[in-house]
């Protein structure tokens, strides 16, 4: 991508509770799909210009916000991506374009949100 446009920047997202990619120690978190607790063989640190740490609580809150406000049923890794994208948006000029990925649906998480659905103040 950058070979076509040198202004493109890539930002990786990792759990704040397990910031292994950015040099921290592994820890427990609830953001499925990211933060394996070790550096996976496919990771190449030179690809990312920045690594954004997002907490499980932030990712979960954004996941519920996506469902409630936008009608998008996503998982916690998508919530984490969106938190990071919104942080980046605050730093860039208004005409900047930010692209993120919705990596999964919320189907496998449905059982975990019963209490949140019955009590909207929780999420």
Residue pairs with C-beta under 8 A, 6 or more apart in sequence:
1 8
1 10
2 8
2 10
9 49
9 50
10 47
10 48
10 49
11 48
11 49
11 50
11 51
11 52
11 84
11 88
12 21
12 47
12 48
12 50
12 51
12 52
13 34
13 51
13 52
13 54
13 77
13 80
13 81
13 83
13 84
14 20
14 21
14 22
14 34
14 35
14 51
14 52
14 53
14 54
15 27
15 29
15 31
15 34
15 35
15 53
15 54
15 55
15 56
15 59
15 80
16 29
16 53
16 54
16 55
16 56
16 58
17 27
17 28
17 29
17 35
17 55
17 56
18 24
18 25
18 26
18 27
18 28
18 29
18 35
18 37
19 25
19 51
19 53
20 26
20 35
20 36
20 37
20 38
20 39
21 39
21 43
21 45
21 48
21 51
22 51
22 53
26 37
26 38
27 37
29 35
29 55
29 56
30 56
30 60
30 76
31 54
31 56
31 59
31 76
31 77
31 79
31 80
32 75
32 76
32 77
32 104
32 108
32 109
33 75
33 76
33 77
33 103
33 104
34 77
34 80
52 83
52 84
52 87
52 88
54 80
54 83
54 84
56 76
58 79
58 80
58 83
59 76
59 77
59 79
59 80
59 83
60 76
60 79
60 123
61 79
61 123
62 79
62 80
62 82
62 83
63 74
63 75
63 76
63 78
63 79
63 106
63 109
64 113
64 116
64 123
65 79
65 123
66 72
66 73
66 74
66 78
66 79
66 82
67 73
67 74
67 106
68 120
68 123
72 102
73 105
73 106
73 107
74 102
74 103
74 104
74 105
74 106
75 103
75 104
75 105
75 106
75 108
75 109
76 109
77 103
77 104
78 101
78 102
78 103
78 104
81 100
81 101
81 102
81 103
82 100
84 100
85 98
85 100
88 98
89 96
89 98
92 98
106 113
113 123
115 122
116 122
116 123
